[in-house]
């Protein structure tokens, strides 16, 4: 069983150093990669001396990376910036942890992603979620993007600042959140009861914004448990948006 994450991208690597729940096991880097990492982040030589590191030439680093990609069973993509990091897997939480948080804190910002499997969209959405100070991100146990090296690169470190819940039954989770006073809002084209400003004003126990797959939207089993619906009304001829762009607009409406 794989017990590590491979992190690429200098900003993603720097963010791992700020996450106390990460166990940094090994960093592989070229001379140029080291310079780039120190130049573009707030890390310094002292940070790197605290962990196990291996200096390599560019070819050797790519070949070493291929070994890890094969072990992770993901397609190899060239490692950027001449550096990658091995750390323990990102910590995730279960439903009971989620419900405990609701009981402890009001005004939570919760984002739920239903069936979003594209790595680029998933990473971009989580990066935006971190920008808007989202407290919790709920992901399904399957039919979701994975925490691959490409995901970490695109997310640019955002995952290190988010609490991730992996739920096996999203419809049950949404139903439970609603019953406990969280205002659940689904982004959908098929609006039956449009959201009003008063809904957001009255959401004292927190908001859970639910986003669905780009092609088909939120699954029926999840949508029927959502109290309120949000639609983005086009003003021009283009009638649809990429889900990561729609997610950013929706978070601006719901979380600010």
ABEGO torsion letter per residue (X at the ends): XBABBBBBEAAAAAAAAABAABBBABBBBBAAAAAAAAAABABBAAAAAABBBBBBBAAAAAAAAAAAAAAAGBBBBBBBGGBBBBBBBBBBBBAAAAAAAAAABBGBBBBBBBGBABAAAAAAAAAAAAAAGBABBBBBABGBBBBBAAAAAAAGGAAAABBBBBBABAAAAAAAAAAAGBBBBBBBABBABBBBAAAAAABAAEBBBBBBBAAAEBBAAAAAABABBBBBBBABABABBBAAAAAAAAAAAAAX
